[in-house]
């Protein structure tokens, strides 16, 4: 895990306070969810939200065009 951003990527995005942009959940950064701040210090392996998102992500139908089997 990186402890600081790579060269040229330091600082928060324009218009966001440093504290807020540094706490954006990886799911929010990936634009999968609209808003979620990390409250586990980026310990995704022990995060209930991450576990729920991964479980939900794996339930999506395959890209075969067939409906999911239930």
VEXKOLDREN-509450 format. One record per atom (N, C-alpha, C): atom name; residue number from 1; x, y, z; residue in one letter. Coordinates in steps of 0.05 Angstrom, whole numbers, plus 5000, padded with zeros to 4 digits. Layout:
REC atom   n   px   py   pz res
REC   CA NUM    X    Y    Z   a
...
This chain:
REC atom   n   px   py   pz res
REC    N   1 5017 4977 5000   x
REC   CA   1 5000 5000 5000   x
REC    C   1 5018 5025 5000   x
REC    N   2 5010 5044 4984   x
REC   CA   2 5026 5069 4982   x
REC    C   2 5020 5086 5007   x
REC    N   3 5040 5098 5018   x
REC   CA   3 5036 5116 5040   x
REC    C   3 5034 5145 5031   x
REC    N   4 5044 5151 5007   x
REC   CA   4 5041 5178 4996   x
REC    C   4 5036 5175 4966   x
REC    N   5 5024 5195 4954   x
REC   CA   5 5018 5193 4926   x
REC    C   5 5043 5193 4909   x
REC    N   6 5043 5180 4886   x
REC   CA   6 5066 5181 4868   x
REC    C   6 5072 5209 4860   x
REC    N   7 5096 5214 4850   x
REC   CA   7 5104 5241 4842   x
REC    C   7 5084 5252 4822   x
REC    N   8 5078 5277 4824   x
REC   CA   8 5060 5291 4806   x
REC    C   8 5031 5287 4813   x
REC    N   9 5024 5271 4833   x
REC   CA   9 4997 5267 4840   x
REC    C   9 4991 5276 4869   x
REC    N  10 5008 5293 4879   x
REC   CA  10 5004 5301 4907   x
REC    C  10 4982 5322 4909   x
REC    N  11 4969 5323 4932   x
REC   CA  11 4949 5343 4937   x
REC    C  11 4921 5334 4930   x
REC    N  12 4901 5346 4942   x
REC   CA  12 4874 5338 4937   x
REC    C  12 4864 5348 4910   x
REC    N  13 4843 5336 4899   x
REC   CA  13 4832 5346 4874   x
REC    C  13 4821 5374 4879   x
REC    N  14 4820 5390 4858   x
REC   CA  14 4810 5417 4860   x
REC    C  14 4782 5418 4872   x
REC    N  15 4778 5436 4891   x
REC   CA  15 4752 5440 4903   x
REC    C  15 4745 5422 4926   x
REC    N  16 4763 5405 4934   x
REC   CA  16 4758 5387 4957   x
REC    C  16 4779 5391 4978   x
REC    N  17 4771 5393 5003   x
REC   CA  17 4791 5395 5025   x
REC    C  17 4808 5369 5026   x
REC    N  18 4833 5372 5034   x
REC   CA  18 4852 5350 5035   x
REC    C  18 4841 5327 5052   x
REC    N  19 4829 5333 5075   x
REC   CA  19 4819 5312 5092   x
REC    C  19 4798 5295 5079   x
REC    N  20 4780 5308 5064   x
REC   CA  20 4758 5295 5051   x
REC    C  20 4767 5277 5029   x
REC    N  21 4784 5287 5011   x
REC   CA  21 4793 5271 4988   x
REC    C  21 4811 5248 4996   x
REC    N  22 4824 5251 5019   x
REC   CA  22 4842 5229 5028   x
REC    C  22 4826 5207 5041   x
REC    N  23 4801 5212 5048   x
REC   CA  23 4785 5191 5061   x
REC    C  23 4764 5179 5043   x
REC    N  24 4764 5185 5017   x
REC   CA  24 4744 5174 4999   x
REC    C  24 4749 5144 4996   x
REC    N  25 4727 5129 5000   x
REC   CA  25 4728 5100 4998   x
REC    C  25 4737 5092 4969   x
REC    N  26 4750 5069 4967   x
REC   CA  26 4759 5060 4941   x
REC    C  26 4736 5055 4922   x
REC    N  27 4712 5048 4932   x
REC   CA  27 4689 5045 4915   x
REC    C  27 4679 5071 4905   x
REC    N  28 4682 5093 4920   x
REC   CA  28 4675 5119 4911   x
REC    C  28 4695 5129 4890   x
REC    N  29 4721 5124 4896   x
REC   CA  29 4741 5132 4877   x
REC    C  29 4738 5118 4850   x
REC    N  30 4728 5093 4851   x
REC   CA  30 4723 5078 4826   x
REC    C  30 4697 5086 4813   x
REC    N  31 4682 5104 4826   x
REC   CA  31 4656 5114 4816   x
REC    C  31 4635 5092 4815   x
REC    N  32 4637 5073 4833   x
REC   CA  32 4617 5052 4835   x
REC    C  32 4594 5062 4854   x
REC    N  33 4601 5077 4874   x
REC   CA  33 4581 5089 4892   x
REC    C  33 4585 5120 4891   x
REC    N  34 4563 5134 4896   x
REC   CA  34 4564 5163 4894   x
REC    C  34 4579 5176 4918   x
REC    N  35 4575 5165 4942   x
REC   CA  35 4588 5177 4965   x
REC    C  35 4592 5156 4986   x
REC    N  36 4617 5154 4995   x
REC   CA  36 4625 5136 5018   x
REC    C  36 4652 5144 5027   x
REC    N  37 4654 5152 5052   x
REC   CA  37 4680 5159 5064   x
REC    C  37 4690 5134 5079   x
REC    N  38 4716 5129 5077   x
REC   CA  38 4728 5107 5091   x
REC    C  38 4730 5112 5121   x
REC    N  39 4720 5093 5136   x
REC   CA  39 4721 5096 5165   x
REC    C  39 4738 5073 5178   x
REC    N  40 4753 5058 5161   x
REC   CA  40 4769 5036 5171   x
REC    C  40 4799 5040 5165   x
REC    N  41 4806 5064 5156   x
REC   CA  41 4835 5069 5150   x
REC    C  41 4845 5053 5126   x
REC    N  42 4827 5048 5107   x
REC   CA  42 4833 5033 5083   x
REC    C  42 4841 5004 5088   x
REC    N  43 4830 4993 5110   x
REC   CA  43 4833 4965 5116   x
REC    C  43 4810 4950 5103   x
REC    N  44 4810 4948 5077   x
REC   CA  44 4788 4937 5062   x
REC    C  44 4782 4908 5069   x
REC    N  45 4802 4893 5076   x
REC   CA  45 4798 4865 5082   x
REC    C  45 4781 4861 5107   x
REC    N  46 4780 4880 5124   x
REC   CA  46 4763 4879 5148   x
REC    C  46 4740 4898 5148   x
REC    N  47 4733 4909 5125   x
REC   CA  47 4712 4929 5122   x
REC    C  47 4686 4915 5115   x
REC    N  48 4665 4919 5131   x
REC   CA  48 4638 4907 5126   x
REC    C  48 4627 4918 5099   x
REC    N  49 4631 4943 5093   x
REC   CA  49 4621 4955 5069   x
REC    C  49 4634 4942 5044   x
REC    N  50 4660 4939 5045   x
REC   CA  50 4675 4926 5023   x
REC    C  50 4666 4897 5019   x
REC    N  51 4662 4883 5041   x
REC   CA  51 4653 4855 5039   x
REC    C  51 4626 4854 5026   x
REC    N  52 4607 4872 5034   x
REC   CA  52 4581 4872 5022   x
REC    C  52 4582 4880 4993   x
REC    N  53 4598 4899 4986   x
REC   CA  53 4601 4907 4958   x
REC    C  53 4612 4885 4941   x
REC    N  54 4632 4871 4951   x
REC   CA  54 4644 4848 4936   x
REC    C  54 4623 4826 4932   x
REC    N  55 4608 4820 4953   x
REC   CA  55 4587 4800 4951   x
REC    C  55 4566 4808 4930   x
REC    N  56 4557 4833 4931   x
REC   CA  56 4537 4842 4912   x
REC    C  56 4549 4842 4884   x
REC    N  57 4574 4850 4881   x
REC   CA  57 4587 4851 4855   x
REC    C  57 4587 4823 4842   x
REC    N  58 4592 4803 4858   x
REC   CA  58 4594 4775 4848   x
REC    C  58 4567 4763 4842   x
REC    N  59 4545 4776 4850   x
REC   CA  59 4519 4766 4844   x
REC    C  59 4508 4777 4817   x
REC    N  60 4522 4795 4805   x
REC   CA  60 4513 4806 4779   x
REC    C  60 4512 4784 4758   x
REC    N  61 4494 4786 4739   x
REC   CA  61 4492 4765 4718   x
REC    C  61 4517 4766 4701   x
REC    N  62 4523 4743 4690   x
REC   CA  62 4546 4741 4671   x
REC    C  62 4540 4759 4646   x
REC    N  63 4559 4764 4631   x
REC   CA  63 4555 4781 4607   x
REC    C  63 4547 4764 4583   x
REC    N  64 4534 4741 4588   x
REC   CA  64 4525 4723 4566   x
REC    C  64 4499 4731 4555   x
REC    N  65 4485 4750 4568   x
REC   CA  65 4459 4758 4558   x
REC    C  65 4437 4742 4570   x
REC    N  66 4443 4721 4585   x
REC   CA  66 4423 4705 4598   x
REC    C  66 4416 4716 4625   x
REC    N  67 4391 4713 4633   x
REC   CA  67 4384 4723 4661   x
REC    C  67 4398 4706 4682   x
REC    N  68 4403 4717 4705   x
REC   CA  68 4416 4702 4726   x
REC    C  68 4398 4679 4736   x
REC    N  69 4411 4657 4744   x
REC   CA  69 4396 4634 4755   x
REC    C  69 4392 4639 4785   x
REC    N  70 4368 4635 4794   x
REC   CA  70 4362 4639 4823   x
REC    C  70 4351 4614 4835   x
